[in-house]
């Protein structure tokens, strides 16, 4: 082989590597990713964040019109038919878009997707105002609360007057208990791991409270019945020997009559006292 040809071969290979070999077009890759992650971005700056960033950015508004970033080309778009297969979860959707677009845009890899598109998603999230909120949410959820703390939080909510009440009077049925408990447990952030044992504990508290309330009511009823029976027995005894009426006459004589039913006017005073206590005869006639 001539020396001239030997010198030209490396030059040709270098030229092929520079101009002939397939290089990843970041522009075309971005257009492809936008067809999945930036629907209606012109009217919704948060689109990239909502579709392929985080669910904390909210649900993208529904629209029948499909619109992606400026300069998008149908050649690099994911078709409407294939787009129906895209996951709705932002993280899974981004992974799906990555696989689709590195197949559609020659020469691109997953690293190229990261380099070209992560910053766009981050900018979209900042535009949506969710980046700081997301950090706060992740920080809060990373804090693991104790079971005792969660029990106190959920119980305080459950026995409030607007829910079960301190004596669980509004939660005698399991359906009412579950309704209020569900709402209180959802509001108790960081307590998901303890919901089941806390429910069992508070349900037991409910059962005991209802049982104690019923027992107290039974005791109160029995005490009233006992007192009534005792009074009735005493009334029957006083009527049987007229002692109740005689006690009444003696009391009237002693407290209300000037001569205490004794002496010259004693007989008249006793007649008057007897008349005043006549109601005993009427009452005793009704006692069984």
SULCORZI-V768534 format. One record per pair of residues at least 6 apart in sequence whose C-alpha atoms are under 7 Angstrom apart, sorted by sequence separation. I is the first residue (numbers start at 1). J is the second residue. D is the distance in Angstrom with one decimal. If there is no record, write none. Layout:
# SULCORZI-V768534
i=I j=J d=D
i=I j=J d=D
This chain:
# SULCORZI-V768534
i=41 j=47 d=5.4
i=87 j=93 d=4.9
i=102 j=108 d=5.2
i=125 j=131 d=5.7
i=158 j=164 d=5.8
i=159 j=165 d=4.4
i=160 j=166 d=6.5
i=164 j=170 d=4.6
i=171 j=177 d=4.7
i=238 j=244 d=4.5
i=254 j=260 d=5.0
i=259 j=265 d=7.0
i=260 j=266 d=6.9
i=261 j=267 d=6.2
i=50 j=57 d=5.3
i=86 j=93 d=5.9
i=102 j=109 d=5.7
i=159 j=166 d=4.8
i=163 j=170 d=6.9
i=164 j=171 d=5.1
i=253 j=260 d=4.8
i=259 j=266 d=6.3
i=39 j=47 d=6.4
i=49 j=57 d=6.4
i=50 j=58 d=6.1
i=102 j=110 d=7.0
i=253 j=261 d=5.5
i=261 j=269 d=5.0
i=38 j=47 d=5.2
i=50 j=59 d=6.3
i=159 j=168 d=6.7
i=261 j=270 d=5.3
i=37 j=47 d=6.8
i=38 j=48 d=4.9
i=50 j=60 d=6.0
i=86 j=96 d=6.6
i=185 j=195 d=6.7
i=37 j=48 d=5.0
i=98 j=110 d=6.4
i=257 j=269 d=6.4
i=47 j=60 d=6.6
i=37 j=51 d=5.2
i=37 j=52 d=5.5
i=98 j=113 d=6.5
i=163 j=180 d=6.1
i=253 j=270 d=6.8
i=253 j=273 d=6.3
i=252 j=273 d=5.9
i=158 j=180 d=6.4
i=158 j=181 d=6.2
i=249 j=273 d=5.3
i=249 j=274 d=5.7
i=40 j=66 d=6.1
i=41 j=67 d=6.9
i=158 j=184 d=6.4
i=39 j=66 d=6.0
i=40 j=67 d=4.5
i=41 j=68 d=5.9
i=42 j=69 d=7.0
i=157 j=184 d=5.9
i=39 j=67 d=5.3
i=40 j=68 d=5.6
i=41 j=69 d=6.3
i=76 j=104 d=6.7
i=249 j=277 d=6.1
i=39 j=68 d=4.9
i=248 j=277 d=6.0
i=38 j=68 d=5.5
i=154 j=184 d=5.6
i=38 j=69 d=6.7
i=154 j=185 d=6.0
i=245 j=277 d=6.2
i=35 j=68 d=5.7
i=34 j=68 d=6.0
i=154 j=188 d=6.6
i=34 j=69 d=6.4
i=55 j=90 d=6.4
i=153 j=188 d=6.8
i=245 j=280 d=5.6
i=54 j=90 d=5.6
i=53 j=90 d=5.4
i=54 j=91 d=6.9
i=52 j=90 d=4.1
i=53 j=91 d=6.4
i=168 j=206 d=6.0
i=51 j=90 d=5.1
i=52 j=91 d=5.8
i=50 j=90 d=6.7
i=31 j=72 d=5.3
i=52 j=93 d=5.8
i=150 j=191 d=5.8
i=168 j=209 d=6.8
i=31 j=73 d=6.9
i=35 j=77 d=5.3
i=36 j=78 d=6.8
i=52 j=94 d=4.8
i=167 j=209 d=6.0
i=168 j=210 d=7.0
i=35 j=78 d=5.9
i=32 j=76 d=5.0
i=31 j=76 d=6.4
i=32 j=77 d=4.9
i=145 j=190 d=6.0
i=239 j=284 d=5.5
i=31 j=77 d=6.8
i=32 j=78 d=6.5
i=144 j=190 d=5.9
i=145 j=191 d=6.5
i=36 j=83 d=6.9
i=143 j=190 d=7.0
i=147 j=194 d=6.0
i=151 j=198 d=6.0
i=28 j=76 d=6.5
i=141 j=190 d=5.8
i=236 j=287 d=6.7
i=36 j=97 d=6.3
i=33 j=97 d=6.1
i=33 j=101 d=6.5
i=53 j=121 d=6.1
i=32 j=101 d=5.8
i=57 j=128 d=6.8
i=29 j=101 d=6.5
i=49 j=121 d=5.3
i=48 j=121 d=5.4
i=57 j=130 d=5.8
i=56 j=130 d=6.8
i=49 j=124 d=5.3
i=29 j=105 d=6.0
i=48 j=124 d=5.8
i=49 j=125 d=4.9
i=28 j=105 d=6.8
i=46 j=124 d=5.0
i=56 j=134 d=6.5
i=45 j=124 d=6.3
i=46 j=125 d=6.2
i=46 j=127 d=6.3
i=24 j=106 d=6.3
i=45 j=127 d=6.7
i=46 j=128 d=5.0
i=24 j=107 d=4.5
i=22 j=106 d=6.8
i=23 j=107 d=5.2
i=24 j=108 d=4.6
i=22 j=107 d=5.6
i=30 j=116 d=6.8
i=30 j=117 d=6.8
i=26 j=116 d=6.4
